């Protein structure tokens, strides 16, 4: 196993991680900004108001994107195990 192969595997892994986390982070960001604007407008400074909607949004995005996330990780795993002969020398 040479250095180029390890770097390529690391790049594919990082890309897969970024693709898998993007929907949850995006939904959390949008909901967080919306709640923050709502709190600023209404002067409500309740701490649970910031966390509960974000948690619900992240769980909802996991449920919505679960088939896509599952296919993404299955494809990555199949590619990894399919090219296993490249790693063993």
C-alpha positions in Angstrom: 0.0 0.0 0.0 1.6 3.3 -1.1 1.0 6.8 0.1 -1.1 7.8 -2.9 -3.5 5.1 -2.3 -3.9 6.1 1.4 -4.4 9.7 0.4 -7.1 8.7 -2.1 -8.9 6.6 0.4 -8.8 9.4 2.9 -10.2 11.9 0.4 -13.0 9.5 -0.5 -13.8 9.0 3.2 -13.8 12.7 3.9 -16.1 13.4 0.9 -18.5 10.7 2.1 -18.5 12.1 5.6 -19.2 15.6 4.3 -22.0 14.4 2.0 -23.6 12.4 4.8 -23.5 15.3 7.3 -24.6 18.1 5.0 -28.4 17.6 5.2 -28.4 17.5 9.0 -26.1 20.5 9.3 -28.1 22.4 6.8 -31.4 21.8 8.4 -29.9 22.6 11.9 -28.5 25.8 10.5 -31.7 27.0 8.9 -33.8 26.2 12.0 -31.2 27.7 14.3 -31.1 31.0 12.4 -34.9 31.1 12.3 -35.2 30.5 16.0 -32.5 33.1 16.7 -34.3 35.7 14.6 -37.6 34.8 16.4 -35.9 35.2 19.8 -34.4 38.6 18.8 -37.7 39.9 17.6 -39.7 38.7 20.6 -37.0 39.2 23.2 -37.5 35.7 24.5 -34.3 34.3 25.9 -35.3 30.8 26.8 -32.4 28.3 26.3 -34.6 25.3 25.6 -36.2 27.2 22.7 -32.9 27.1 20.8 -32.1 23.4 21.3 -35.4 21.6 20.9 -36.3 22.8 17.4 -32.8 22.1 16.2 -32.9 18.5 17.6 -36.3 18.0 16.0 -35.1 19.3 12.7 -32.0 17.1 12.7 -34.0 14.0 13.5 -36.5 14.9 10.8 -33.7 15.4 8.2 -32.3 12.0 9.2 -35.7 10.4 8.6 -36.2 12.3 5.3 -32.7 11.6 3.9 -32.2 8.1 5.4 -32.6 6.2 2.1 -30.1 8.5 0.4 -27.7 8.3 3.3 -28.0 4.5 3.4 -27.3 4.2 -0.4 -24.3 6.5 -0.1 -22.7 4.5 2.7 -23.5 1.2 1.0 -21.9 2.4 -2.3 -18.8 3.6 -0.4 -18.5 0.3 1.5 -19.0 -1.7 -1.7 -16.3 0.4 -3.5 -14.0 -0.1 -0.6 -14.4 -3.8 -0.3 -14.5 -4.2 -4.1 -11.0 -2.6 -4.4 -9.6 -4.5 -1.4 -7.1 -6.2 -3.7 -5.5 -2.8 -4.3 -4.7 -2.5 -0.6 -3.2 -5.9 -0.1 0.2 -6.4 -1.6 
